[in-house]
């Protein structure tokens, strides 16, 4: 979960496929 949060912050900075990444993150942790 921490990795997802760290990667999310990095992606927010780059604004690249954020919604898709969050979907994958939620799918992986659920």
N, CA, C and O atoms as a GROMACS GRO file, in nm:
protein
  120
    1UNK      N    1   0.084  -0.120   0.000
    1UNK     CA    2   0.000   0.000   0.000
    1UNK      C    3   0.088   0.125   0.000
    1UNK      O    4   0.058   0.223  -0.068
    2UNK      N    5   0.196   0.120   0.078
    2UNK     CA    6   0.288   0.235   0.081
    2UNK      C    7   0.347   0.260  -0.057
    2UNK      O    8   0.364   0.374  -0.099
    3UNK      N    9   0.378   0.151  -0.126
    3UNK     CA   10   0.436   0.164  -0.260
    3UNK      C   11   0.335   0.231  -0.354
    3UNK      O   12   0.372   0.315  -0.435
    4UNK      N   13   0.210   0.193  -0.340
    4UNK     CA   14   0.106   0.255  -0.424
    4UNK      C   15   0.100   0.405  -0.398
    4UNK      O   16   0.089   0.485  -0.491
    5UNK      N   17   0.106   0.442  -0.270
    5UNK     CA   18   0.099   0.584  -0.235
    5UNK      C   19   0.220   0.659  -0.291
    5UNK      O   20   0.205   0.769  -0.345
    6UNK      N   21   0.338   0.601  -0.277
    6UNK     CA   22   0.460   0.666  -0.326
    6UNK      C   23   0.455   0.680  -0.478
    6UNK      O   24   0.489   0.785  -0.532
    7UNK      N   25   0.413   0.575  -0.546
    7UNK     CA   26   0.405   0.580  -0.692
    7UNK      C   27   0.296   0.677  -0.737
    7UNK      O   28   0.311   0.743  -0.840
    8UNK      N   29   0.187   0.685  -0.660
    8UNK     CA   30   0.079   0.777  -0.696
    8UNK      C   31   0.130   0.920  -0.692
    8UNK      O   32   0.098   1.000  -0.780
    9UNK      N   33   0.208   0.955  -0.589
    9UNK     CA   34   0.262   1.090  -0.579
    9UNK      C   35   0.355   1.118  -0.696
    9UNK      O   36   0.355   1.228  -0.751
   10UNK      N   37   0.435   1.017  -0.736
   10UNK     CA   38   0.526   1.035  -0.849
   10UNK      C   39   0.448   1.055  -0.978
   10UNK      O   40   0.484   1.138  -1.062
   11UNK      N   41   0.339   0.979  -0.993
   11UNK     CA   42   0.257   0.992  -1.114
   11UNK      C   43   0.181   1.123  -1.117
   11UNK      O   44   0.160   1.180  -1.224
   12UNK      N   45   0.140   1.173  -1.000
   12UNK     CA   46   0.072   1.302  -0.995
   12UNK      C   47   0.166   1.410  -1.047
   12UNK      O   48   0.124   1.502  -1.116
   13UNK      N   49   0.293   1.398  -1.012
   13UNK     CA   50   0.392   1.495  -1.059
   13UNK      C   51   0.406   1.488  -1.211
   13UNK      O   52   0.427   1.589  -1.276
   14UNK      N   53   0.393   1.368  -1.266
   14UNK     CA   54   0.407   1.350  -1.410
   14UNK      C   55   0.273   1.354  -1.483
   14UNK      O   56   0.268   1.369  -1.605
   15UNK      N   57   0.163   1.340  -1.406
   15UNK     CA   58   0.028   1.341  -1.465
   15UNK      C   59   0.017   1.238  -1.576
   15UNK      O   60  -0.032   1.268  -1.685
   16UNK      N   61   0.062   1.116  -1.549
   16UNK     CA   62   0.059   1.011  -1.651
   16UNK      C   63  -0.028   0.893  -1.606
   16UNK      O   64   0.007   0.823  -1.511
   17UNK      N   65  -0.141   0.871  -1.676
   17UNK     CA   66  -0.225   0.753  -1.652
   17UNK      C   67  -0.256   0.733  -1.505
   17UNK      O   68  -0.254   0.620  -1.455
   18UNK      N   69  -0.286   0.842  -1.434
   18UNK     CA   70  -0.311   0.833  -1.290
   18UNK      C   71  -0.432   0.747  -1.259
   18UNK      O   72  -0.427   0.662  -1.170
   19UNK      N   73  -0.542   0.768  -1.330
   19UNK     CA   74  -0.663   0.692  -1.304
   19UNK      C   75  -0.641   0.544  -1.327
   19UNK      O   76  -0.687   0.461  -1.248
   20UNK      N   77  -0.572   0.508  -1.433
   20UNK     CA   78  -0.545   0.368  -1.463
   20UNK      C   79  -0.458   0.306  -1.355
   20UNK      O   80  -0.482   0.193  -1.313
   21UNK      N   81  -0.357   0.379  -1.310
   21UNK     CA   82  -0.268   0.327  -1.206
   21UNK      C   83  -0.344   0.304  -1.076
   21UNK      O   84  -0.324   0.202  -1.010
   22UNK      N   85  -0.430   0.398  -1.040
   22UNK     CA   86  -0.508   0.382  -0.917
   22UNK      C   87  -0.598   0.260  -0.927
   22UNK      O   88  -0.616   0.188  -0.829
   23UNK      N   89  -0.656   0.237  -1.044
   23UNK     CA   90  -0.741   0.120  -1.064
   23UNK      C   91  -0.661  -0.008  -1.044
   23UNK      O   92  -0.706  -0.100  -0.976
   24UNK      N   93  -0.541  -0.014  -1.101
   24UNK     CA   94  -0.455  -0.131  -1.086
   24UNK      C   95  -0.416  -0.149  -0.940
   24UNK      O   96  -0.416  -0.261  -0.889
   25UNK      N   97  -0.382  -0.040  -0.872
   25UNK     CA   98  -0.343  -0.046  -0.732
   25UNK      C   99  -0.456  -0.103  -0.647
   25UNK      O  100  -0.434  -0.193  -0.566
   26UNK      N  101  -0.575  -0.050  -0.666
   26UNK     CA  102  -0.691  -0.096  -0.588
   26UNK      C  103  -0.717  -0.243  -0.617
   26UNK      O  104  -0.749  -0.320  -0.527
   27UNK      N  105  -0.704  -0.282  -0.743
   27UNK     CA  106  -0.727  -0.421  -0.782
   27UNK      C  107  -0.625  -0.513  -0.716
   27UNK      O  108  -0.659  -0.623  -0.672
   28UNK      N  109  -0.501  -0.470  -0.709
   28UNK     CA  110  -0.394  -0.552  -0.652
   28UNK      C  111  -0.408  -0.568  -0.500
   28UNK      O  112  -0.381  -0.677  -0.448
   29UNK      N  113  -0.448  -0.463  -0.431
   29UNK     CA  114  -0.454  -0.471  -0.285
   29UNK      C  115  -0.586  -0.531  -0.236
   29UNK      O  116  -0.596  -0.570  -0.119
   30UNK      N  117  -0.686  -0.540  -0.322
   30UNK     CA  118  -0.815  -0.593  -0.279
   30UNK      C  119  -0.819  -0.746  -0.289
   30UNK      O  120  -0.920  -0.808  -0.257
   0.00000   0.00000   0.00000
